[in-house]
């Protein structure tokens, strides 16, 4: 598809969480309808969507009907089973494409891909078995983090090694899943670049934001990040390099460590990203609309930052603070309408704006 | 209801057009679900709502089921049949309340109400019949506008009288509907104040915007309006006076003529208003969220204006300009997802921002 998606077309979204929800609202703002595919009942995105299919990713009939009802299909998470993508691809265009998913679904593939592009990544080693682990203690060493190669998010499927004595316990934590050992980077801070690329190759990056995590979950993103002008340029250029190499279509989040002034690529996410939520109140066109524009083949929008923003996630009991937050000046609330509050669950976020 | 509406509650919206659509998105952002009631099929609001009831305002069963499914019911237009409101009121709270609808559904009642509040309105006369028209030629005279007392919008149900010779033709245009003759105000410009009032009596006004109409339909709203500081204060105070007198809950649009420095109340709309669309890109909390906050008994949000904005409606063939508008800097597109483009139909709007 090279022609722009016509007004009134239907965009399919795999995943009905908060990212799908905010994508659906952005798509509606441009005159598109959204169809959500989500195994779980009462998905947050379902409250703002044209249609919802509740079915598993193994349900070939449901996937087929869904794909036939959509003009283009996108996703809010990267761990989509390959078999589901195969079914969808027979009937509808998938954007971003399969290559970005292939690379980002596997931490080892991703690290090799980034390294082959000439980018700096943390020291890493493939850990298929205990013997590899013993060897990796000599190359990567400690402190380091053992991670499952696939299906990790928000700090899950990870074990920290402070000393080589932690290796056995960490390996046991992986429960025989293929893993990768990553050298711990003693970074000064972390930033992320949210970037979009359209089918014609145009790339637009939002200003880098600075991330703070708590318990392995993003806590705040602050713009502007503490980057020098040269670092900001470098961050944007290396991000564009990744998107161009993948011939990527859509929005991608790229997390970078800043260590001794150097930019080290931590990971890429082939989708809208939690660290880009500040764009909703800091830019004319936010990351969600930018993603929709890209996958629809529309011109990318004006993502110039017009305010300083601190985005803070509302996680679990943070929801008790909503009444106070609702009263605060220069504060935009974004709640996800999730029925149940659980510890560690992302329930909403707040953007605090200063000009 | 004095307690704030709990998260996850359902808000009913009578009317599924663009105003209902944008209200529904704002409600979702605060964690509420929206249920749209609309006689027409494929309502624009249906694409971003939790539930849709397609039924007529005469359908008592459908209205009852709808009302029972909602925690509070609001509306996107003022011409709701009284009988429908009676059915809903038996099962759900209606906000804004019936008094605001009673006053604003009838131009004569509205004019009298505003005059009784000590506000300035254009000269007017009740025109129940031809004899009253003859008499009104001596009191109101010409130029003037004959309007049906009820069910007019976007310039419909109106006839202009340049000279007394136009009286018979204008009366015939009314097709025996009760009418009101309004003296034509030779105004310098028109502004509107979008204001919100919560159940506890707190009032918040957005900055007045300056309106330009074409063919009886709003064309642009520009903020800031060309008002002196004193005029701006007066506009806000008189608006608050109306909301307080009505013990109003929700957002109201108040249109004012500025003539020789004087503020003349043209009309009030007990709902979010087209001339308030600029708030989507000019304020942290827009008129739609402000309305939801008010009817939910939440604290009103921060509606401080942080940019200059020109809102332009996209009407009918203006949609041909969407590809160019999508490329423009500092320009936010808001499309309504209407299936068919017709002359005079509001298809979307664009907010052009400058800082």
Interface residues (C-beta under 8 A of the other chain):
Chain A: X4 X7 X8 X21 X24 X25 X28 X29 X30 X31 X32 X33 X34 X46 X47 X48 X49 X50 X281 X284 X285 X293 X298 X299 X301 X302 X304 X306 X307 X319 X322 X323 X326 X327 X328 X329 X330 X331 X332 X333 X334 X335 X336 X337 X339 X348 X353 X355
Chain B: X4 X7 X8 X21 X24 X25 X28 X29 X30 X31 X32 X33 X34 X46 X47 X48 X49 X50 X281 X284 X285 X293 X298 X299 X301 X302 X304 X306 X307 X319 X322 X323 X326 X327 X328 X329 X330 X331 X332 X333 X334 X335 X336 X337 X339 X348 X353 X355
